[in-house]
C-alpha cells in the first residue's frame, strides 16, 4: 500500500498521574480518522517515543491499530532497527514503517542507501524513509532519493528538509511511479502539494483535521482557488503550533479543547508557555472565522 493523503502523527496523552491515557488516545484516534485523515502514525517523533516504556509503546500501537482497522485507514509506525521492524509483524493493521535516516553519524548517501536496503530485507512491511537533514545531519540529493525509491519495499518518503530547496523541486518534478512523497514540514506542505507531493504527515492536523484534509484534496485535483488561500491560513496556524518544541503547544491546545486530560509532555521537553498556547488558540479562532466567511 502506497501511503497518500493526510496522515496524523499521534501525540501521546498522559493523565494527571503522568501515566499513558489510553482512553483519550483512543478517542483522539477515532476523531482524526472520522474528520478526514487517511491514516495515522504511531510512535513518530510527535508521540514522544523516546520517553515511553516498551509496554507504553505497545499500548500506543494497539490503540492506533484498532482505530485504523475500524476505519479501514492506513497505519504507519515509527521503527528504526531490524528488531523493531520485525516486531511489527504482530500488528496486521500496519501498512508501513516510518524509518529515520541514520542520525548524527552522517555516514554518507551510499551508506544510507545500503542501510535502507538492509532494513527492507528484514521488514515484514514496506518502509517510508524519514528524511529530515537538519535533525540527522545527513543531506541526500534528489538523485539519491530516486535511488532509494528504487529499493523493493521502500514505498515513500517523509520529506522534511526545512523548506523548499533545489532538490525538493527536482524530486517533485520527476517522482518515481508508485513512490509517495509526503510533506513533513507543516508550514510548507501547501507548497509541496502544489509541486506534486502526494500527501503529508502533519502534526498540526490534530487541531484542524478537516481543513488539512481539504487542503490535500484541493491540491490533488488542482483546485488552486480553494487550495492557495487555505494553505496560507494553515501555514499561519502551523507556525503557531510549532513556535515551541513539538508537541508542547499541540498538547496544550488539545487540552484547552477538552480532548486530552492534561497538556503534559515528558522530559527533556517542557510544557508550552501560556503565550504560545494563546497564540495558537487565536489562530484557530481566526481559521474558524475565515471558514464561516468563505462557506
Order of alpha helices (4+ residues) and beta strands (2+ residues): beta-alpha-beta-alpha-beta-alpha-beta-alpha-beta-alpha-alpha-beta-alpha-beta-alpha-beta-alpha-alpha-alpha-alpha
